[in-house]
Amino acid sequence: MSKAKAYSADSATSPLSLDSIERRKTSERDVQIEILFCGICHSDLHTVRNEWSSVMPTTYPCVPGHEIVGRVTEVGSAVTGFRPGDLVGVGCLVDSDQACPHCRADVEQFCPEATFTYNSPDKHLGGVTYGGYSESVTVDENFVLRIPDNLDPAGVAPLLCAGITTYSPIRRWGNLQGKKVGVVGLGGLGHMGVKFARAFGAQVVVFTTSPGKKEDALRLGA
């Protein structure tokens, strides 16, 4: 195990503060990552404030963050897809049983043994997993994503949650060329939905109750 600096919350009412957490050593299938950027998702705030207590109560201390971008610092002996220095990302999941029907169908998020990036049972160290508001993270290679070096890593981080949340359903509709897409709300996800749909050739209409967002909607391609 190794120590890493992190920002954690000790309770539902306390602010995030500097802390020290344990990270596991790199096993044969692991990738160790120095975290450069981590997006701030509203799910992080919900979890820190224990606002999902009825379905996923928060275990404290809680280190949130699931939009992680960083550089590989070490890889396990069986890792073939990554090497030190690679720019990579980690999203909402860091492990699963990798054997159930869901995993074999590439929908590990439905795995009954899915391990989320934070506030999820940690089968390696015990306790719960800690997220990306920290210096480093060690993740099974199957849950690490390669990021092209020509992209801005700070801009990529939110794509690992807010981005895929809109990209996935848009792509599920197939070819959007000439089709119409309606986006309800121009917030964190909405503005990405506009940009994606526009890039794929759709006519995009934004529905908003905030007249002040009209200019931004038009600028983004609605």
Beta strands, then each sheet from edge to edge (+ up, - down):
strand 1: 2-8
strand 2: 17-23
strand 3: 30-38
strand 4: 68-75
strand 5: 87-90
strand 6: 93-95
strand 7: 115-116
strand 8: 136-140
strand 9: 145-146
strand 10: 180-184
strand 11: 203-207
sheet 1: 1+ 2-
sheet 2: 8+ 3- 4+ 5- 9+
sheet 3: 6+ 7-
sheet 4: 10+ 11+
end
